[in-house]
Amino acid sequence: MEIESLEILDYISNISPLNALSEDLLDQCVKAMEITFIAKNRQVLDGVQSSDYLYLIRSGAVEITDKNNNLIGKPAEGEWFGQHSLLNSLFQQQEKTSQSQSKNENESNERVVTLENCLFYLIPKNTFQMLLQFSDSFRHYFIRTKPVRIRAAIDHLQHAENTTLIASRASELIHGTPLFIEQTVTIAEAAQLMTTHTVTAMLVNDNDKLVGIVTDRAFCTKVVAENRHASQPISTIMTKNPITITEDTQGSAALLLMARHNIRHLPVTRGDSVVGMLTATDIIRKQSSNAIYLINEIHRAKNTEELVSLSAQLPETLVSLVDSSLTAEDIGQTISSIGRAITKRLLTLAENELGEAPISYCWVCAGSMARGDQTAHSDQDTALILANDYKEASHQDYFRALAKKVSDGLNACGYVYCPGDVMATNTKWCQPLSTWKAYFNNWIENPEPKALMHACIFFDLRFIRGEKHLLSDLRSYVLQKTQNNDLFLRLMAENALHYQPPLGFFRNFVLEKGGEHGKALNMKKKGVVPIIDLARVYALNVGVDNISTRIRLQQAHKKGVLSREGMRDLQDAYEFVSSVRLQHQAKQIKQGRQADNYLLLDDISSLERRHLKDAFEVVSTLQKVMHNNFQM
């Protein structure tokens, strides 16, 4: 594969939904993809002709408006546009059965203009159609109509093993209060109310009795299409006597009802009163695939307040993923992706407010969010790598402001300020590349046990936004320094043995002593952390670039420093301990409690206790192997 194609592959492998494609489909996508540059203030799509491409913004930003010049959005790097035009064209091709089509049947109705100099990756129409056909994740990501998404949710419900939606009731799925209007309200007044309250439907009353429902679709199909005057009463376009459900209706039954009648809104009743409105979005949110929906909504958020609201759905998402019987690795990667998406969006919003950065920078996250093993909300671990042309007097104020806005936003979203101050707001961790290299050089060439213990987190860094080459440069420098550096690796191994699995001499559990969590197992520090630390030392020893614990163990085996049996045993132990930890947190969330890492033995079965002991024993054995290998 050519260098240019490899660069494209490296970039799109981290972009949803391409990151969920099979290797074969991803390879076909890269081969078909085209690259184009369009200067600032140039038209990309005119809103009349259909697009022949799906656009991925590699750099820059665009503005999308409708045929009435109303702003639809301003997507930036890593975001898509053009899918609506492509889908319109594809659907019309499928549904065209007569010659009575409108002359403007290929209108995209979305005009796109560049706000900056832009570099685009283009997926041709035929490739887009192929990916829709062969990739469920790609199709679910780009499908535009709620009925189709509902159909996909039904298919998922029928084939999945989980019963999350079956067990849910309408009262648990609805959120917010429905908007009521009287049937004498004019169409113009109703439209204004709908815009002000940002809702997609309103319930129509006649003397406190529900007589109809009006949705956003009605303004297109009945007002515009039938050329009605906006001064007419809303009763002329409402759907009379709408279908309703009771608050104890199963979520699955509501979903089937929507699909059967091709509707997206169901008023929810308690006795004679309407207590809420269930939407297709509410139901889709409950599915295990809601992480895709959530990440997509995060990328569209217009402000921090919207991100806070979306982040509040993370515990529910965690429960949904656990109930779907996914692997702990898949769950950790998904939850971490949500946190990274929030961080990236906060950076975009901050840049929109502060303006373009004066010099190149690379924002990175560290720890569990970087490795992809995050569970519930945690503290934030972030840093800024600045270009070497950084001048404190000229540039410091901008990056201080950027870091503060993002850090405050993360805290508001539930990723609390780091107790150890490992954040980009700390001047020490907001430095040019040369200073970062000096940090690592000192940690590696002049290692001190205590300093290394605190610095371990910086050996697990992941790119979030900015110039990725700054992190790549730093990582190459670090791995070159760490390989076969005996003193450094010996001290890192010593740190890796700081946390021992909670297993005593006679295979009895060693529980936490005293305090709030006395008589509990610490499933983080004494469960997963020992395995994470082992994998990190092996990776630094042989120059493994990847920071995923599972892949680090695989690479350590390939490089000959870890046996096949040791690799498999550690991977299995990591998966099982992580799964028990996740099950514990999901149970706490369902009970309305704050998720933590402290597991009471009474909360697990005797079989799970046995398997936990086996897993801890594996880790303990491999820790002893590391102890001997590094001559500690």
C-alpha positions as CSV (number, residue, x, y, z in Angstrom):
1,M,0.0,0.0,0.0
2,E,1.3,3.4,-0.9
3,I,2.4,5.9,1.8
4,E,-0.5,8.2,1.1
5,S,-3.0,5.3,1.4
6,L,-1.4,4.2,4.7
7,E,-1.8,7.7,6.0
8,I,-5.5,7.7,5.0
9,L,-5.9,4.3,6.6
10,D,-4.3,5.4,9.8
11,Y,-6.6,8.4,10.0
12,I,-10.0,6.8,9.1
13,S,-9.3,3.8,11.4
14,N,-10.2,6.2,14.2
15,I,-13.3,7.8,12.6
16,S,-16.8,6.4,13.2
17,P,-18.3,4.4,11.6
18,L,-15.3,3.4,9.5
19,N,-13.5,2.2,12.6
20,A,-16.1,-0.6,12.8
21,L,-15.6,-1.9,9.2
22,S,-13.9,-5.2,8.6
23,E,-10.4,-5.1,7.3
24,D,-11.6,-6.0,3.8
25,L,-14.2,-3.3,3.6
26,L,-11.8,-0.7,5.1
27,D,-9.3,-1.6,2.5
28,Q,-11.8,-1.3,-0.4
29,C,-12.8,2.1,1.1
30,V,-9.3,3.4,1.1
31,K,-8.6,2.2,-2.4
32,A,-11.8,4.0,-3.7
33,M,-11.3,7.2,-1.6
34,E,-10.3,10.4,-3.4
35,I,-8.7,13.5,-1.9
36,T,-9.5,17.1,-2.8
37,F,-8.6,20.5,-1.5
38,I,-11.0,23.4,-1.7
39,A,-10.1,26.9,-0.7
40,K,-12.0,29.1,1.8
41,N,-15.4,30.6,0.9
42,R,-15.9,28.2,-2.0
43,Q,-19.1,26.3,-2.8
44,V,-18.9,22.5,-2.4
45,L,-22.5,21.5,-2.9
46,D,-25.1,23.9,-4.5
47,G,-28.2,22.4,-2.9
48,V,-29.7,21.5,-6.3
49,Q,-27.6,18.8,-7.9
50,S,-27.1,15.5,-6.1
51,S,-23.8,14.8,-4.6
52,D,-21.7,12.0,-6.1
53,Y,-19.6,11.7,-2.9
54,L,-19.7,11.3,0.8
55,Y,-17.4,13.9,2.3
56,L,-15.1,13.4,5.3
57,I,-13.4,16.6,6.5
58,R,-9.7,15.9,7.1
59,S,-9.0,19.5,7.9
60,G,-11.0,22.8,7.9
61,A,-14.7,23.4,8.4
62,V,-17.8,24.0,6.3
63,E,-21.2,25.6,6.7
64,I,-24.4,23.8,5.6
65,T,-27.6,25.7,4.9
66,D,-31.0,24.7,3.6
67,K,-32.8,26.0,0.5
68,N,-34.1,28.9,2.7
69,N,-30.6,29.8,3.8
70,N,-31.2,28.6,7.3
71,L,-28.1,27.3,9.1
72,I,-28.1,23.4,9.5
73,G,-24.6,23.0,10.9
74,K,-20.9,23.7,10.8
75,P,-19.1,20.4,10.7
76,A,-15.3,20.4,11.1
77,E,-12.4,17.9,11.1
78,G,-13.5,14.3,11.5
79,E,-17.1,15.0,10.6
80,W,-19.2,14.0,7.5
81,F,-21.5,15.7,5.1
82,G,-23.2,14.8,1.8
83,Q,-24.9,11.7,3.1
84,H,-28.4,13.2,2.8
85,S,-28.0,14.0,-0.9
86,L,-26.6,10.5,-1.5
87,L,-29.4,8.8,0.4
88,N,-32.1,10.9,-1.3
89,S,-30.7,9.8,-4.7
90,L,-30.5,6.1,-3.7
91,F,-34.0,6.1,-2.2
92,Q,-35.5,7.8,-5.2
93,Q,-33.9,5.3,-7.5
94,Q,-35.4,2.5,-5.5
95,E,-38.9,4.0,-5.2
96,K,-39.2,5.4,-8.8
97,T,-42.1,3.5,-10.3
98,S,-43.7,6.1,-12.6
99,Q,-42.9,9.1,-14.7
100,S,-44.7,11.4,-12.4
101,Q,-41.5,12.4,-10.5
102,S,-40.9,16.0,-9.9
103,K,-38.3,17.8,-12.1
104,N,-36.3,18.6,-9.0
105,E,-36.4,15.0,-7.6
106,N,-32.6,15.0,-7.2
107,E,-32.4,18.1,-5.1
108,S,-30.2,17.7,-2.1
109,N,-31.5,21.0,-0.5
110,E,-28.2,21.3,1.4
111,R,-25.8,24.0,0.3
112,V,-22.3,23.6,1.6
113,V,-19.6,26.3,1.6
114,T,-16.1,26.1,3.0
115,L,-15.4,28.4,6.0
116,E,-11.7,27.6,5.9
117,N,-9.2,26.0,3.5
118,C,-10.4,22.4,3.5
119,L,-8.9,19.0,2.7
120,F,-11.6,16.4,2.1
121,Y,-11.5,12.6,1.8
122,L,-14.3,11.6,-0.7
123,I,-16.1,8.2,-0.8
124,P,-17.7,7.7,-4.2
125,K,-21.4,7.0,-4.5
126,N,-21.0,3.4,-5.5
127,T,-18.6,2.7,-2.6
128,F,-21.0,4.4,-0.2
129,Q,-23.8,2.2,-1.5
130,M,-21.6,-0.9,-1.1
131,L,-20.8,0.0,2.5
132,L,-24.5,0.5,3.3
133,Q,-25.2,-3.0,1.9
134,F,-22.4,-4.9,3.7
135,S,-21.8,-3.0,6.9
136,D,-24.6,-2.8,9.6
137,S,-22.6,-0.3,11.6
138,F,-22.1,1.9,8.6
139,R,-25.8,1.7,7.6
140,H,-27.1,2.4,11.1
141,Y,-24.7,5.4,11.4
142,F,-25.8,7.2,8.2
143,I,-29.4,6.1,7.8
144,R,-31.5,9.3,8.0
145,T,-35.1,8.1,8.5
146,K,-36.4,7.2,11.9
147,P,-38.6,4.4,10.5
148,V,-35.6,2.6,9.0
149,R,-33.7,3.1,12.3
150,I,-36.7,1.6,14.2
151,R,-36.7,-1.4,11.8
152,A,-33.0,-1.9,12.6
153,A,-33.8,-1.7,16.3
154,I,-36.5,-4.3,15.9
155,D,-34.1,-6.6,14.1
156,H,-31.6,-6.1,16.9
157,L,-34.3,-6.9,19.5
158,Q,-35.3,-10.1,17.7
159,H,-31.8,-11.4,17.3
160,A,-30.0,-10.1,20.4
161,E,-29.8,-12.1,23.6
162,N,-30.5,-9.2,25.9
163,T,-34.0,-8.2,27.0
164,T,-33.3,-4.6,28.0
165,L,-36.0,-3.1,25.9
166,I,-38.5,-5.9,26.7
167,A,-38.0,-5.2,30.4
168,S,-38.4,-1.5,30.1
169,R,-41.6,0.4,30.5
170,A,-42.7,3.6,28.7
171,S,-42.5,5.5,31.9
172,E,-38.8,4.7,32.2
173,L,-38.0,5.6,28.6
174,I,-39.6,9.0,28.3
175,H,-37.8,12.2,29.3
176,G,-38.9,15.8,29.5
177,T,-42.4,17.3,29.5
178,P,-44.5,17.3,26.4
179,L,-45.6,20.6,24.9
180,F,-49.4,21.2,24.9
181,I,-51.2,23.7,22.8
182,E,-54.9,24.5,22.2
183,Q,-56.4,23.6,18.8
184,T,-57.2,27.3,18.2
185,V,-53.5,28.2,18.1
186,T,-52.4,29.3,14.5
187,I,-50.0,27.3,12.4
188,A,-47.5,30.2,12.6
189,E,-47.7,30.4,16.4
190,A,-47.3,26.6,16.7
191,A,-44.2,26.7,14.5
192,Q,-42.7,29.4,16.7
193,L,-43.4,27.4,19.8
194,M,-41.9,24.3,18.4
195,T,-38.7,26.3,17.4
196,T,-38.5,28.0,20.8
197,H,-38.8,24.7,22.8
198,T,-36.7,22.7,20.3
199,V,-39.3,19.8,20.1
200,T,-40.3,17.7,17.1
201,A,-44.0,17.3,18.1
202,M,-46.7,19.0,20.1
203,L,-50.0,17.7,21.6
204,V,-53.2,19.5,20.8
205,N,-55.9,19.9,23.5
206,D,-59.5,21.0,23.5
207,N,-60.4,22.0,27.0
208,D,-57.7,19.8,28.6
209,K,-58.7,16.8,26.4
210,L,-56.2,15.4,24.0
211,V,-57.6,15.7,20.5
212,G,-54.6,15.6,18.2
213,I,-50.9,15.7,17.6
214,V,-48.8,17.8,15.2
215,T,-45.2,16.9,14.2
216,D,-42.5,18.7,12.3
217,R,-43.3,16.5,9.4
218,A,-46.8,18.0,9.1
219,F,-45.4,21.5,8.3
220,C,-43.8,20.0,5.2
221,T,-46.5,17.6,4.1
222,K,-49.6,19.7,4.9
223,V,-48.5,23.3,5.1
224,V,-45.8,23.7,2.4
225,A,-47.0,21.0,0.1
226,E,-50.7,22.0,0.3
227,N,-49.9,25.7,0.4
228,R,-51.8,26.4,3.5
229,H,-51.8,29.9,5.1
230,A,-50.0,30.2,8.4
231,S,-52.9,32.0,9.9
232,Q,-55.1,28.9,9.9
233,P,-55.6,27.0,13.2
234,I,-53.4,24.1,14.0
235,S,-56.4,21.8,14.0
236,T,-56.4,21.9,10.2
237,I,-53.0,20.1,10.0
238,M,-53.0,18.0,13.2
239,T,-53.4,14.2,13.3
240,K,-56.7,13.7,15.1
241,N,-57.2,11.2,17.9
242,P,-53.6,10.1,18.0
243,I,-52.5,6.6,19.0
244,T,-51.5,6.5,22.7
245,I,-49.9,4.0,25.1
246,T,-50.1,3.6,28.9
247,E,-47.1,4.3,31.1
248,D,-46.6,0.6,31.8
249,T,-46.4,-0.4,28.1
250,Q,-43.3,-2.4,27.3
251,G,-40.6,-0.6,25.3
252,S,-40.6,-3.4,22.7
253,A,-44.4,-3.1,22.2
254,A,-44.1,0.6,21.7
255,L,-41.4,0.0,19.1
256,L,-43.5,-2.4,17.2
257,L,-46.5,0.0,17.3
258,M,-44.3,2.8,15.8
259,A,-43.0,0.6,13.1
260,R,-46.5,-0.8,12.2
261,H,-48.1,2.7,11.9
262,N,-44.9,4.4,10.6
263,I,-45.0,7.0,13.4
264,R,-42.3,8.5,15.6
265,H,-44.2,9.9,18.6
266,L,-46.5,8.2,21.1
267,P,-48.3,10.1,23.9
268,V,-48.0,8.3,27.2
269,T,-51.0,8.2,29.5
270,R,-51.8,7.6,33.1
271,G,-55.5,7.2,33.5
272,D,-57.1,10.1,31.7
273,S,-54.0,12.3,31.8
274,V,-51.1,12.5,29.4
275,V,-47.8,12.3,31.4
276,G,-45.2,12.2,28.6
277,M,-44.3,11.6,25.0
278,L,-42.3,8.6,23.9
279,T,-40.2,9.2,20.7
280,A,-38.3,6.9,18.4
281,T,-35.1,8.5,19.7
282,D,-36.0,7.6,23.2
283,I,-36.3,3.9,22.2
284,I,-33.2,3.8,20.1
285,R,-31.3,5.4,22.9
286,K,-32.2,2.4,25.1
287,Q,-30.7,-0.1,22.6
288,S,-27.2,-1.4,23.1
289,S,-26.2,0.5,20.0
290,N,-27.0,3.8,21.7
291,A,-23.3,4.4,22.1
292,I,-23.1,5.2,18.4
293,Y,-26.1,7.5,18.7
294,L,-24.6,9.1,21.7
295,I,-21.2,9.8,20.0
296,N,-23.0,11.1,17.0
297,E,-25.0,13.5,19.1
298,I,-21.8,14.6,21.0
299,H,-20.2,15.6,17.7
300,R,-23.3,17.7,17.0
301,A,-23.5,19.4,20.4
302,K,-23.6,23.2,20.1
303,N,-22.4,24.1,23.6
304,T,-21.2,22.7,26.9
305,E,-24.7,22.4,28.3
306,E,-25.7,20.0,25.6
307,L,-22.5,17.9,26.3
308,V,-23.3,17.8,30.0
309,S,-26.8,16.5,29.2
310,L,-25.4,13.9,26.8
311,S,-22.7,12.8,29.2
312,A,-25.3,12.1,31.8
313,Q,-26.4,9.2,29.6
314,L,-23.1,7.5,30.0
315,P,-24.1,5.3,33.1
316,E,-27.2,4.2,31.2
317,T,-25.1,3.4,28.2
318,L,-22.7,1.3,30.4
319,V,-25.6,-0.7,31.8
320,S,-27.0,-1.3,28.2
321,L,-23.6,-2.5,27.0
322,V,-23.1,-4.8,30.0
323,D,-26.6,-6.2,29.5
324,S,-25.9,-6.9,25.9
325,S,-23.2,-9.4,26.9
326,L,-20.4,-7.6,25.1
327,T,-16.8,-8.3,26.0
328,A,-15.2,-6.1,28.7
329,E,-12.7,-4.9,26.1
330,D,-15.5,-3.8,23.7
331,I,-17.3,-2.0,26.5
332,G,-14.2,-0.3,27.7
333,Q,-13.3,0.9,24.2
334,T,-16.9,2.2,23.7
335,I,-17.1,4.1,27.0
336,S,-13.6,5.5,26.4
337,S,-14.6,6.6,22.9
338,I,-17.5,8.6,24.4
339,G,-15.1,10.4,26.8
340,R,-12.7,11.1,23.9
341,A,-15.6,12.4,21.8
342,I,-16.7,14.8,24.5
343,T,-13.1,16.0,24.9
344,K,-12.7,16.6,21.2
345,R,-16.0,18.4,21.0
346,L,-15.0,20.7,23.9
347,L,-11.8,21.5,22.1
348,T,-13.7,22.4,18.9
349,L,-16.1,24.6,20.9
350,A,-13.2,26.3,22.7
351,E,-11.4,27.0,19.4
352,N,-14.6,28.4,17.9
353,E,-14.7,30.8,20.8
354,L,-11.0,31.6,21.2
355,G,-10.0,31.5,17.5
356,E,-7.4,29.4,15.7
357,A,-4.4,28.3,17.8
358,P,-1.4,30.6,17.3
359,I,0.9,27.5,16.9
360,S,0.5,23.8,16.3
361,Y,-0.5,21.7,19.3
362,C,-1.5,18.2,20.2
363,W,-4.0,17.6,23.0
364,V,-3.7,14.1,24.5
365,C,-5.5,12.1,27.1
366,A,-3.8,9.6,29.4
367,G,-4.7,6.7,31.6
368,S,-7.8,4.6,31.1
369,M,-9.4,6.9,28.5
370,A,-6.3,6.6,26.4
371,R,-5.9,2.8,26.8
372,G,-9.6,2.2,26.1
373,D,-10.4,0.5,29.4
374,Q,-12.5,3.2,31.0
375,T,-15.7,2.2,32.8
376,A,-17.9,4.9,34.4
377,H,-16.9,8.5,34.7
378,S,-13.5,9.1,36.2
379,D,-11.1,11.9,36.8
380,Q,-9.5,13.7,33.8
381,D,-5.9,13.1,32.8
382,T,-4.9,15.4,30.0
383,A,-1.8,17.2,28.6
384,L,-0.8,19.6,25.8
385,I,2.2,19.0,23.6
386,L,3.1,22.3,21.8
387,A,5.2,22.9,18.8
388,N,8.8,23.9,19.5
389,D,8.2,27.4,18.2
390,Y,6.2,28.1,21.4
391,K,6.9,31.5,23.0
392,E,5.6,31.9,26.5
393,A,5.0,35.6,26.2
394,S,3.0,35.3,23.0
395,H,1.3,32.0,23.3
396,Q,0.8,31.1,27.0
397,D,-2.5,33.0,27.4
398,Y,-4.2,31.3,24.5
399,F,-3.3,27.7,25.7
400,R,-4.2,28.6,29.3
401,A,-7.6,29.7,28.2
402,L,-8.0,26.6,25.9
403,A,-7.0,24.2,28.7
404,K,-9.3,25.9,31.2
405,K,-12.3,25.8,29.0
406,V,-11.9,22.1,28.2
407,S,-11.0,21.1,31.7
408,D,-14.0,23.0,33.2
409,G,-16.2,21.4,30.5
410,L,-14.9,17.9,31.3
411,N,-15.5,18.5,35.0
412,A,-19.1,19.6,34.3
413,C,-19.6,16.5,32.2
414,G,-18.6,14.2,35.1
415,Y,-14.9,13.8,34.4
416,V,-13.7,15.5,37.6
417,Y,-10.5,17.5,38.0
418,C,-7.5,15.2,38.5
419,P,-6.6,15.0,42.2
420,G,-2.9,14.8,41.2
421,D,-3.3,17.8,38.9
422,V,-2.4,15.8,35.8
423,M,-4.2,18.2,33.5
424,A,-3.3,20.6,30.7
425,T,-4.3,23.5,33.0
426,N,-1.1,22.7,34.9
427,T,1.7,24.6,33.2
428,K,4.0,21.6,33.9
429,W,1.9,19.5,31.5
430,C,1.4,22.2,28.9
431,Q,4.9,22.4,27.3
432,P,6.6,22.3,23.9
433,L,7.8,19.0,22.4
434,S,11.4,19.6,23.4
435,T,10.4,20.0,27.0
436,W,8.4,16.8,26.9
437,K,11.4,14.9,25.5
438,A,13.5,16.3,28.3
439,Y,10.9,15.1,30.9
440,F,11.0,11.5,29.4
441,N,14.8,11.6,29.0
442,N,15.1,12.4,32.7
443,W,12.6,9.7,33.8
444,I,14.4,7.1,31.6
445,E,18.0,8.0,32.0
446,N,17.9,9.1,35.7
447,P,15.0,7.0,37.0
448,E,13.9,7.4,40.6
449,P,11.2,5.0,41.9
450,K,8.8,7.5,43.3
451,A,9.1,9.9,40.3
452,L,8.5,7.0,37.9
453,M,5.4,5.9,39.8
454,H,3.9,9.3,39.2
455,A,5.2,9.4,35.6
456,C,3.8,6.0,34.6
457,I,0.6,7.6,33.4
458,F,2.5,9.5,30.7
459,F,3.6,6.2,29.0
460,D,-0.1,5.7,28.0
461,L,-1.0,8.7,25.8
462,R,-3.6,9.0,23.1
463,F,-4.1,11.7,20.5
464,I,-7.4,13.7,20.7
465,R,-7.0,16.8,18.6
466,G,-4.4,19.0,16.9
467,E,-1.2,17.8,15.1
468,K,-0.8,14.0,15.6
469,H,2.8,14.0,14.5
470,L,3.8,15.8,17.8
471,L,2.7,12.8,19.8
472,S,4.1,10.3,17.2
473,D,7.5,12.1,17.4
474,L,7.5,12.0,21.2
475,R,6.4,8.3,21.3
476,S,9.2,7.3,18.9
477,Y,11.7,9.1,21.0
478,V,10.5,7.4,24.2
479,L,10.4,3.8,22.8
480,Q,13.9,4.3,21.4
481,K,15.1,5.3,24.9
482,T,13.3,2.6,26.8
483,Q,14.2,-0.6,24.9
484,N,16.7,-2.7,26.8
485,N,17.4,0.1,29.3
486,D,18.0,-2.3,32.2
487,L,17.9,0.2,35.1
488,F,14.8,2.0,33.9
489,L,12.9,-1.2,33.1
490,R,13.9,-2.8,36.5
491,L,12.4,0.2,38.3
492,M,9.3,0.2,36.1
493,A,8.9,-3.5,36.9
494,E,9.3,-2.7,40.6
495,N,6.4,-0.2,40.3
496,A,4.4,-2.7,38.3
497,L,4.6,-5.0,41.4
498,H,3.4,-2.3,43.7
499,Y,-0.2,-3.5,43.5
500,Q,-0.6,-7.2,44.3
501,P,-3.7,-9.3,43.5
502,P,-5.9,-9.6,46.6
503,L,-5.0,-13.2,47.3
504,G,-3.5,-14.6,50.5
505,F,-1.1,-17.5,51.1
506,F,-3.9,-20.1,51.4
507,R,-5.8,-18.7,48.4
508,N,-8.1,-16.7,50.6
509,F,-9.2,-13.2,49.5
510,V,-7.3,-10.2,51.0
511,L,-10.0,-7.5,51.6
512,E,-9.7,-3.8,52.1
513,K,-9.1,-2.8,55.7
514,G,-11.2,-0.3,57.5
515,G,-12.8,2.8,56.0
516,E,-15.9,3.1,53.9
517,H,-14.9,0.1,51.7
518,G,-13.7,-2.3,54.4
519,K,-14.2,-6.0,53.7
520,A,-14.4,-5.4,49.9
521,L,-12.2,-6.3,46.9
522,N,-10.6,-3.3,45.1
523,M,-11.3,-4.4,41.5
524,K,-9.3,-1.6,40.0
525,K,-6.1,-1.2,41.9
526,K,-5.7,-4.8,42.9
527,G,-7.7,-6.3,40.0
528,V,-7.1,-4.8,36.6
529,V,-4.2,-2.4,37.4
530,P,-1.6,-5.2,38.1
531,I,-2.3,-6.6,34.6
532,I,-2.2,-3.2,32.9
533,D,1.2,-2.5,34.6
534,L,2.7,-5.8,33.5
535,A,1.7,-5.2,29.9
536,R,3.1,-1.6,30.0
537,V,6.6,-2.8,31.2
538,Y,6.7,-5.5,28.5
539,A,5.7,-3.0,25.8
540,L,8.4,-0.5,26.8
541,N,10.9,-3.3,26.9
542,V,10.4,-4.3,23.3
543,G,9.2,-1.0,21.8
544,V,5.5,-1.7,21.3
545,D,3.8,1.4,20.1
546,N,0.2,0.4,20.9
547,I,-1.2,1.3,24.3
548,S,-4.0,-1.3,24.5
549,T,-3.3,-3.8,27.3
550,R,-4.5,-6.8,25.2
551,I,-2.4,-5.8,22.2
552,R,0.6,-5.0,24.4
553,L,0.5,-8.6,25.7
554,Q,0.1,-10.0,22.1
555,Q,3.1,-8.0,20.9
556,A,5.2,-9.0,24.0
557,H,4.6,-12.6,23.0
558,K,5.5,-11.9,19.3
559,K,8.7,-10.2,20.5
560,G,9.6,-13.3,22.5
561,V,9.5,-11.8,26.1
562,L,6.2,-13.4,27.1
563,S,5.2,-17.0,26.5
564,R,2.1,-17.9,24.6
565,E,0.6,-19.4,27.7
566,G,1.5,-16.4,29.7
567,M,-0.1,-14.1,27.2
568,R,-3.3,-16.1,27.0
569,D,-3.6,-16.5,30.8
570,L,-3.1,-12.7,31.3
571,Q,-5.6,-11.8,28.6
572,D,-8.2,-14.2,30.0
573,A,-7.6,-13.0,33.6
574,Y,-7.9,-9.4,32.4
575,E,-11.2,-10.0,30.5
576,F,-12.7,-11.9,33.5
577,V,-11.7,-9.5,36.2
578,S,-12.8,-6.5,34.0
579,S,-16.2,-8.2,33.3
580,V,-16.8,-8.8,37.0
581,R,-15.9,-5.2,37.7
582,L,-18.3,-4.0,35.0
583,Q,-21.1,-6.2,36.2
584,H,-20.7,-4.8,39.7
585,Q,-20.8,-1.2,38.4
586,A,-23.9,-1.9,36.2
587,K,-25.7,-3.4,39.2
588,Q,-24.9,-0.3,41.3
589,I,-26.2,2.1,38.5
590,K,-29.4,0.1,38.2
591,Q,-29.9,0.6,42.0
592,G,-29.4,4.3,41.6
593,R,-26.0,4.3,43.3
594,Q,-22.7,5.8,42.3
595,A,-20.5,3.2,40.5
596,D,-17.3,2.3,42.2
597,N,-14.6,-0.4,42.2
598,Y,-15.3,-2.1,45.5
599,L,-16.9,-5.5,45.3
600,L,-18.4,-7.2,48.4
601,L,-18.0,-11.0,48.3
602,D,-21.6,-11.4,49.3
603,D,-22.5,-9.8,45.9
604,I,-21.0,-12.6,43.8
605,S,-21.6,-16.3,43.5
606,S,-19.3,-19.0,44.8
607,L,-18.5,-19.9,41.2
608,E,-17.4,-16.3,40.5
609,R,-15.3,-16.3,43.6
610,R,-13.5,-19.4,42.4
611,H,-12.9,-17.9,39.0
612,L,-11.6,-14.7,40.6
613,K,-9.2,-16.6,42.7
614,D,-7.9,-18.4,39.6
615,A,-7.5,-15.1,37.8
616,F,-5.7,-13.5,40.7
617,E,-3.4,-16.5,40.9
618,V,-2.5,-16.2,37.3
619,V,-1.5,-12.5,37.7
620,S,0.4,-13.3,40.9
621,T,2.4,-16.0,39.0
622,L,3.2,-13.7,36.1
623,Q,4.3,-11.0,38.5
624,K,6.8,-13.5,40.0
625,V,8.0,-14.2,36.5
626,M,8.6,-10.5,35.8
627,H,10.4,-10.2,39.2
628,N,12.8,-12.9,38.1
629,N,13.2,-11.7,34.5
630,F,14.3,-8.2,35.6
631,Q,16.5,-9.5,38.4
632,M,14.8,-7.5,41.1
